[in-house]
């Protein structure tokens, strides 16, 4: 093999290694995005329920409970 062929072979191997690393990183980032999207949906649903409760005046405290400072 000539020097040029050796150089090209080393360069191709280096690029393959980089590509493999980037593919793995992309898959990991995709997993994180999926988890965050699910968490965002849960939080949005929870916020919506809280907004609904506030709009209807519903609270977690019993109706005739004394104020917390008693």
N, C-alpha and C positions, 0 to 999 in steps of 0.2 A: 504494500500500500504506500502511496505517496503521502507527503505531508499534507497536501490539500485534502486527500480522502480521509486521513486521520482527523484533520480539523473538522471536516464536515460531519463525520461520524460522531465525534465528541459533541459537536453543536446540536445534532439531532437528538442525542441522548439527553443532553441538558434541557432541551425544549420539551422532550417527552416527560421528564421529571417535573418540570414546571407545570405542564399541562395536567399531570396527575394530581399535583398538589392543589392546583386551582379548582379542579373538578371536585376534589374532596371538600375543599373549603366552601364551594358553592352549595354542595349538598348539605353541609352543616348549617350554613346560613339559611337555606330553604327550610330546614327543620325549625330553626328559631323563628322565622317569619310565620310558619304555620302555628307554632305555639302561641306567639304573640297575638295573632289574629283571633285565635280561640279565646284567649284571655280578654282581649278587647271586646269581643262579643258578649262574654259573661258580664264584664263590668258595665257595658252599655245596657244590658237587660236589667241589671241591678239598679243602675241609675234611673232607668225608666220606671221601675217599680217604686223607688223612693219618690220620684216626682209625682207619681199617681197617688201615693199615700199622702203627700203634702197637699195635693190639690183637693183631696177628699177629707182632709183634716184627721186622718187616721194616725194614731200614735201607738207606741208600744206600751205606754203606761196605762194601768187600769183606770176606768172612768172616774172612780171616787177615791183614788189614792191621794194621800196627803203629799204636799210638795216635798222634795228631797231634803230640805233643811230641817224637817221635823224629826 
